[in-house]
Amino acid sequence: MDGEKHINSINGATRCTDEIDRGIDDMFEYHAWDDEQKANGQHVREALAAAVKVIVNHVPPGPDRTVAIRKIREARMDANSAITHNGKY
């Protein structure tokens, strides 16, 4: 997969070549979503929001619940990144 090659080349780099430099810039550049990406993002958000609601309704408050919810928020951000970059990173 091209995405695996790209991220692995960045992770294994010992200096910035032109390719590495472009890859790093691409990771941090804003990429507007097309309609398909927007729909995919909405599905992910709805599913993860539903998971948080189940946790709030069925898991006692406390540090572990807080961490569980935080990890779901992190999962949303990582899913958004995967949608944005089409699995490249």
C-alpha positions in Angstrom: 0.0 0.0 0.0 1.3 3.4 -1.0 0.3 4.9 2.4 2.4 2.4 4.3 5.4 3.2 2.2 4.9 6.9 2.8 4.5 6.9 6.5 7.3 4.3 7.0 9.7 6.4 5.0 8.9 9.4 7.3 9.2 7.3 10.4 12.5 5.7 9.3 14.0 8.9 7.9 17.3 10.2 9.4 17.1 13.5 7.4 14.6 15.4 5.4 14.8 14.6 1.7 12.5 16.3 -0.8 10.1 13.4 -0.6 10.1 13.4 3.3 9.7 17.1 3.4 6.7 17.0 1.0 5.2 14.1 3.1 5.5 16.1 6.4 4.0 19.2 4.8 1.1 17.1 3.5 0.4 15.6 6.9 -0.1 19.0 8.4 -1.8 20.8 5.5 -5.5 21.5 5.6 -7.4 19.2 3.2 -11.0 20.0 2.6 -13.3 17.0 2.5 -15.4 16.0 -0.6 -19.0 14.8 -0.2 -18.0 11.2 0.2 -15.5 12.0 2.9 -18.1 14.2 4.7 -20.6 11.3 4.6 -18.0 8.8 6.0 -17.0 11.3 8.7 -20.6 11.7 9.7 -21.1 7.9 10.0 -18.0 7.7 12.2 -19.1 10.6 14.4 -22.5 9.2 14.9 -21.2 5.7 15.9 -18.6 7.1 18.3 -21.1 9.5 19.8 -23.4 6.6 20.4 -20.6 4.7 22.1 -19.9 7.6 24.5 -23.7 7.8 25.3 -23.7 4.1 26.2 -20.6 4.7 28.5 -22.2 7.7 30.2 -25.5 5.8 30.7 -23.9 2.5 31.9 -20.5 3.1 33.3 -20.0 4.7 36.7 -18.2 8.1 36.7 -14.5 8.0 37.5 -11.1 8.2 36.1 -11.4 5.0 34.0 -14.6 6.3 32.4 -13.0 9.6 31.6 -10.1 7.8 29.9 -12.5 5.6 27.9 -14.3 8.7 26.6 -11.0 10.4 25.8 -9.9 7.4 23.8 -13.1 7.5 21.8 -12.5 11.2 21.1 -8.9 10.3 20.0 -10.3 7.5 17.8 -12.5 10.1 16.1 -9.5 12.3 15.4 -7.5 9.4 14.0 -10.5 8.3 11.9 -10.8 11.8 10.6 -7.1 11.9 9.7 -7.5 8.5 7.9 -10.5 9.9 5.9 -8.6 13.1 5.1 -5.5 11.3 3.9 -7.3 8.3 2.4 -5.3 5.9 4.5 -1.9 7.4 3.5 -0.6 7.9 7.1 
